[in-house]
């Protein structure tokens, strides 16, 4: 049986997330385990992508919602899984890259909205991850769903 290592804390996961502002769409990780992750993000009213996107009545572009969903439900969950498999000195040498998704957008996400994203692990093999991801508005309304995949790669 392979050796396992202590789980990474939510704080450490955020340190290892390669995306940074203005392209980081994770404010906090609420919970994480080997089978799921929950995180939140508030779409600030001054985000770069609102300018010119439906002027006067902007909505969050679907590609940005998918990015938010994948940063939490694929990339961070993948980092967590790699963190259990590899010793701490290896953690910063690995990335989990988003590879594909099937997504459905159900409700608009507006400037100022806080969303909660949950990723539930469908499978994890050879550092390939598939996750069922949901994005809810603050009132609990389901705004988007996706089945998304990623793969862990060594970043030398």
C-alpha positions, -999 to 999 in steps of 0.1 A, spaced: 0 0 0 13 35 -9 23 59 18 -1 87 26 7 121 41 -13 144 63 -40 163 45 -33 199 34 -51 227 53 -74 251 34 -48 278 40 -20 257 24 -42 247 -5 -48 284 -13 -10 290 -11 -5 262 -37 -32 274 -61 -13 288 -91 -39 314 -101 -36 349 -86 -56 381 -88 -71 392 -111 -76 356 -123 -81 338 -89 -118 331 -83 -115 316 -48 -118 336 -16 -120 307 9 -122 270 12 -150 261 35 -144 224 37 -123 197 20 -119 160 21 -107 132 -1 -141 131 -18 -153 167 -20 -144 204 -16 -165 235 -9 -153 270 -16 -166 305 -19 -160 336 -41 -175 370 -42 -175 386 -77 -164 421 -70 -181 449 -88 -148 461 -103 -138 428 -119 -120 434 -152 -145 414 -172 -176 434 -163 -164 464 -183 -181 461 -217 -200 429 -209 -236 439 -213 -229 476 -205 -251 491 -178 -263 457 -167 -233 433 -166 -235 396 -158 -206 373 -150 -195 356 -183 -200 318 -184 -163 312 -191 -155 330 -158 -181 309 -139 -166 278 -153 -131 290 -143 -143 296 -107 -159 262 -106 -128 245 -120 -104 263 -97 -123 250 -67 -138 217 -79 -110 204 -100 -77 223 -94 -79 226 -56 -94 192 -51 -66 178 -73 -39 197 -52 -55 182 -21 -53 146 -36 -17 151 -47 -9 164 -13 -20 132 3 1 111 -21 33 131 -21 56 144 6 54 182 15 87 190 -3 70 179 -36 37 199 -33 49 231 -50 63 211 -80 28 198 -90 -1 215 -108 -35 202 -115 -46 215 -149 -82 217 -161 -87 196 -192 -124 194 -202 -159 201 -190 -196 197 -198 -214 227 -182 -249 240 -179 -257 276 -168 -290 280 -151 -290 315 -135 -271 347 -139 -244 357 -115 -242 394 -110 -215 418 -98 -214 416 -60 -228 381 -58 -212 355 -36 -212 320 -49 -205 287 -32 -189 260 -53 -189 223 -44 -169 197 -62 -177 160 -56 -150 135 -68 -162 111 -94 -128 95 -99 -91 99 -93 -66 76 -111 -30 83 -121 -35 119 -110 -64 123 -134 -95 137 -117 -131 140 -127 -155 160 -105 -192 169 -104 -193 206 -96 -222 228 -86 -223 266 -82 -249 281 -59 -259 317 -53 -259 329 -17 -297 321 -13 -290 285 -23 -302 288 -59 -284 265 -83 -267 287 -109 -245 262 -128 -235 225 -129 -206 209 -146 -187 176 -149 -151 187 -152 -118 169 -154 -81 178 -148 -48 161 -146 -18 165 -123 14 174 -140 49 180 -126 59 216 -129 97 217 -131 
